């Protein structure tokens, strides 16, 4: 392999790693929020709480994870001892010369 090809391959690998490292934290935090919402909908005591209390718990966990989730981003539906939680939010990730807006929509329940 010529030096030019080696340099290009190394450059592409470096760019790939840099972008991955920049985006990965947002995906990991979203996965943690998804797991939290799933555990919340499977907990026995959720049926005794109103939608506002559930929303507050989700917002607190999102804040702990440093995710930009607003109250209007969290939808809580309750009917017949079933609860569904849906969240839609955007995380801006700043990369050199460009900002990527990652759209997430974790949800759980019936």
C-alpha positions, 0 to 999 in steps of 0.5 A: 500500500502506498504512503498516500493510501495509508495516510488516507486510511488513517485519516478516515479512521481518525474522522470515524473515531472522532465522530463516533466518540462525539455521538456515542454519549447521547446514544448511551444516555438515551438507552439509559432513559429507555431502560428507566422508562421500561422499568417504570412502566413495569413497576407495580406502583405506577398505577397509583400515580397520576400522569403528572407524577410519572412525568415528573419522575421521567423529567428528573431521570432525564435531568440526571442523564443531562438530556434536554427533555422538557415536560411537553416532550413526555406523554403519559397515557393511562387506561385500564391499569395500563400505562404508556410513556412516550418521549420525543426529544432532540439532542444537538451534538456539536462537531467541528463545523457542523451541529448534528441534531439527534432525534430520540423517541424512547417509549414503553408500556401498553 
